[in-house]
Amino acid sequence: MYSHLEANGKIGEHAASTDQLLLIVSGSGQVKGKENVFQDVTRNDVVLWERTEMHKTITEAGLTAIVIEGNSIDPAPYLPMKQGHSY
């Protein structure tokens, strides 16, 4: 799925129906997952949310992302790890 959020946009808090990867293509924002703490994200960052995990995305400047959903997604072998669930 392709997702574009305008400036001051948000995707409200909801549970992931399956594992989800959020790949930031452009822009910047903040994401929150099960840690319940917002983390900054920007171009080339990837965030993993596990099935049923409550999560939210917000942006002041706007952002464009690709969302990949599926069972047992594991981006670790392909991407350098950052804090928490972001890669």
DRENPA-3360 file (N, C-alpha, C; in nm, 2 decimals, always signed):
BEGIN
1 = MYSHLEAN = +0.08/-0.12/+0.00/+0.00/+0.00/+0.00/+0.09/+0.12/+0.00 ~ +0.05/+0.22/-0.07/+0.12/+0.35/-0.08/+0.04/+0.45/+0.01 ~ +0.11/+0.52/+0.09/+0.05/+0.62/+0.18/+0.12/+0.75/+0.18 ~ +0.04/+0.86/+0.16/+0.09/+0.99/+0.16/+0.02/+1.07/+0.27 ~ +0.09/+1.13/+0.36/+0.03/+1.22/+0.46/+0.08/+1.36/+0.43 ~ -0.02/+1.45/+0.42/+0.01/+1.60/+0.41/+0.07/+1.65/+0.54 ~ +0.12/+1.77/+0.53/+0.17/+1.84/+0.66/+0.06/+1.83/+0.76 ~ +0.10/+1.80/+0.89/+0.02/+1.79/+1.00/-0.08/+1.67/+0.99;
9 = GKIGEHAA = -0.04/+1.57/+0.91/-0.12/+1.45/+0.89/-0.10/+1.35/+1.00 ~ -0.19/+1.25/+1.00/-0.18/+1.14/+1.10/-0.26/+1.02/+1.05 ~ -0.21/+0.91/+1.10/-0.28/+0.78/+1.09/-0.31/+0.75/+1.23 ~ -0.43/+0.75/+1.27/-0.47/+0.74/+1.41/-0.43/+0.60/+1.47 ~ -0.42/+0.59/+1.60/-0.38/+0.47/+1.67/-0.48/+0.36/+1.63 ~ -0.42/+0.24/+1.60/-0.50/+0.12/+1.56/-0.42/+0.00/+1.58 ~ -0.48/-0.12/+1.58/-0.40/-0.24/+1.59/-0.37/-0.29/+1.45 ~ -0.25/-0.34/+1.44/-0.21/-0.40/+1.31/-0.28/-0.54/+1.29;
17 = STDQLLLI = -0.34/-0.55/+1.18/-0.42/-0.67/+1.15/-0.32/-0.79/+1.12 ~ -0.20/-0.76/+1.08/-0.10/-0.86/+1.05/+0.03/-0.79/+1.07 ~ +0.15/-0.85/+1.06/+0.28/-0.78/+1.06/+0.28/-0.68/+0.96 ~ +0.34/-0.56/+0.99/+0.34/-0.45/+0.89/+0.48/-0.38/+0.89 ~ +0.53/-0.35/+0.77/+0.65/-0.27/+0.76/+0.61/-0.14/+0.70 ~ +0.66/-0.03/+0.76/+0.64/+0.10/+0.71/+0.77/+0.15/+0.66 ~ +0.78/+0.17/+0.52/+0.91/+0.22/+0.46/+0.89/+0.36/+0.42 ~ +0.97/+0.45/+0.49/+0.96/+0.59/+0.46/+1.03/+0.63/+0.33;
25 = VSGSGQVK = +0.96/+0.68/+0.23/+1.01/+0.71/+0.10/+1.06/+0.85/+0.10 ~ +0.98/+0.94/+0.16/+1.02/+1.08/+0.16/+0.95/+1.15/+0.28 ~ +1.01/+1.27/+0.32/+0.95/+1.34/+0.44/+1.00/+1.29/+0.57 ~ +0.93/+1.32/+0.67/+0.97/+1.28/+0.81/+0.84/+1.29/+0.90 ~ +0.85/+1.22/+1.01/+0.74/+1.22/+1.11/+0.78/+1.15/+1.23 ~ +0.69/+1.10/+1.30/+0.71/+1.02/+1.43/+0.61/+0.90/+1.43 ~ +0.66/+0.79/+1.48/+0.58/+0.67/+1.50/+0.58/+0.63/+1.64 ~ +0.47/+0.56/+1.68/+0.46/+0.51/+1.81/+0.41/+0.36/+1.80;
33 = GKENVFQD = +0.47/+0.27/+1.88/+0.42/+0.13/+1.88/+0.40/+0.09/+2.02 ~ +0.43/-0.04/+2.05/+0.40/-0.10/+2.18/+0.48/-0.04/+2.29 ~ +0.59/+0.03/+2.26/+0.67/+0.10/+2.36/+0.60/+0.22/+2.41 ~ +0.50/+0.27/+2.33/+0.42/+0.39/+2.37/+0.50/+0.51/+2.37 ~ +0.61/+0.52/+2.30/+0.70/+0.64/+2.29/+0.71/+0.67/+2.14 ~ +0.70/+0.80/+2.11/+0.72/+0.84/+1.97/+0.87/+0.84/+1.94 ~ +0.90/+0.79/+1.82/+1.03/+0.79/+1.76/+1.03/+0.86/+1.63 ~ +1.14/+0.94/+1.61/+1.15/+1.01/+1.48/+1.18/+0.92/+1.37;
41 = VTRNDVVL = +1.12/+0.94/+1.25/+1.15/+0.86/+1.13/+1.17/+0.96/+1.02 ~ +1.25/+0.92/+0.92/+1.28/+1.00/+0.80/+1.30/+0.91/+0.69 ~ +1.33/+0.97/+0.57/+1.35/+0.90/+0.45/+1.45/+0.78/+0.47 ~ +1.42/+0.67/+0.42/+1.49/+0.54/+0.42/+1.48/+0.47/+0.56 ~ +1.40/+0.52/+0.65/+1.38/+0.44/+0.78/+1.27/+0.34/+0.75 ~ +1.27/+0.23/+0.82/+1.18/+0.12/+0.81/+1.13/+0.09/+0.95 ~ +1.00/+0.07/+0.97/+0.94/+0.04/+1.10/+0.86/-0.09/+1.09 ~ +0.88/-0.18/+1.19/+0.81/-0.30/+1.19/+0.71/-0.30/+1.31;
49 = WERTEMHK = +0.58/-0.33/+1.28/+0.48/-0.34/+1.38/+0.43/-0.49/+1.37 ~ +0.42/-0.56/+1.48/+0.38/-0.69/+1.48/+0.22/-0.70/+1.49 ~ +0.17/-0.81/+1.45/+0.03/-0.83/+1.44/-0.03/-0.80/+1.58 ~ -0.14/-0.73/+1.58/-0.22/-0.68/+1.70/-0.15/-0.56/+1.77 ~ -0.03/-0.52/+1.73/+0.04/-0.41/+1.80/-0.04/-0.28/+1.77 ~ -0.06/-0.21/+1.88/-0.12/-0.07/+1.86/-0.01/+0.02/+1.81 ~ -0.04/+0.10/+1.71/+0.06/+0.19/+1.66/-0.01/+0.32/+1.59 ~ +0.07/+0.42/+1.57/+0.03/+0.55/+1.52/+0.14/+0.62/+1.45;
57 = TITEAGLT = +0.10/+0.70/+1.35/+0.20/+0.77/+1.27/+0.15/+0.92/+1.26 ~ +0.24/+1.01/+1.29/+0.21/+1.15/+1.27/+0.32/+1.23/+1.20 ~ +0.29/+1.34/+1.14/+0.39/+1.42/+1.07/+0.36/+1.56/+1.07 ~ +0.46/+1.65/+1.09/+0.44/+1.79/+1.08/+0.47/+1.84/+0.94 ~ +0.57/+1.78/+0.88/+0.62/+1.83/+0.75/+0.55/+1.75/+0.63 ~ +0.49/+1.64/+0.66/+0.44/+1.55/+0.55/+0.53/+1.43/+0.53 ~ +0.48/+1.32/+0.49/+0.56/+1.20/+0.45/+0.49/+1.11/+0.36 ~ +0.57/+1.04/+0.28/+0.52/+0.94/+0.19/+0.59/+0.81/+0.23;
65 = AIVIEGNS = +0.51/+0.70/+0.23/+0.56/+0.57/+0.28/+0.49/+0.46/+0.20 ~ +0.56/+0.34/+0.20/+0.50/+0.22/+0.15/+0.48/+0.13/+0.26 ~ +0.36/+0.07/+0.27/+0.33/-0.03/+0.38/+0.32/-0.17/+0.32 ~ +0.40/-0.26/+0.38/+0.40/-0.40/+0.34/+0.34/-0.48/+0.45 ~ +0.24/-0.56/+0.42/+0.17/-0.64/+0.53/+0.18/-0.79/+0.49 ~ +0.20/-0.87/+0.60/+0.21/-1.01/+0.58/+0.24/-1.08/+0.70 ~ +0.24/-1.22/+0.70/+0.27/-1.30/+0.82/+0.42/-1.32/+0.83 ~ +0.47/-1.30/+0.95/+0.61/-1.33/+0.99/+0.71/-1.25/+0.90;
73 = IDPAPYLP = +0.69/-1.12/+0.89/+0.78/-1.03/+0.82/+0.90/-1.02/+0.91 ~ +1.02/-1.04/+0.86/+1.15/-1.02/+0.93/+1.24/-0.94/+0.85 ~ +1.25/-0.81/+0.86/+1.34/-0.73/+0.78/+1.49/-0.74/+0.83 ~ +1.52/-0.79/+0.95/+1.65/-0.79/+1.01/+1.76/-0.84/+0.91 ~ +1.75/-0.94/+0.84/+1.86/-0.99/+0.75/+1.90/-0.89/+0.64 ~ +1.81/-0.80/+0.61/+1.83/-0.71/+0.50/+1.86/-0.56/+0.53 ~ +1.83/-0.52/+0.66/+1.84/-0.38/+0.69/+1.92/-0.36/+0.83 ~ +1.99/-0.26/+0.84/+2.06/-0.23/+0.97/+1.96/-0.19/+1.07;
81 = MKQGHSY = +1.98/-0.24/+1.20/+1.88/-0.22/+1.30/+1.90/-0.09/+1.37 ~ +1.80/-0.02/+1.40/+1.80/+0.10/+1.49/+1.73/+0.06/+1.62 ~ +1.70/+0.16/+1.70/+1.63/+0.14/+1.83/+1.49/+0.08/+1.81 ~ +1.45/+0.00/+1.91/+1.31/-0.05/+1.91/+1.28/-0.13/+1.79 ~ +1.16/-0.11/+1.74/+1.12/-0.19/+1.62/+1.15/-0.12/+1.49 ~ +1.22/+0.00/+1.50/+1.25/+0.06/+1.37/+1.38/+0.01/+1.31 ~ +1.39/+0.00/+1.18/+1.51/-0.05/+1.12/+1.55/+0.05/+1.02;
% end
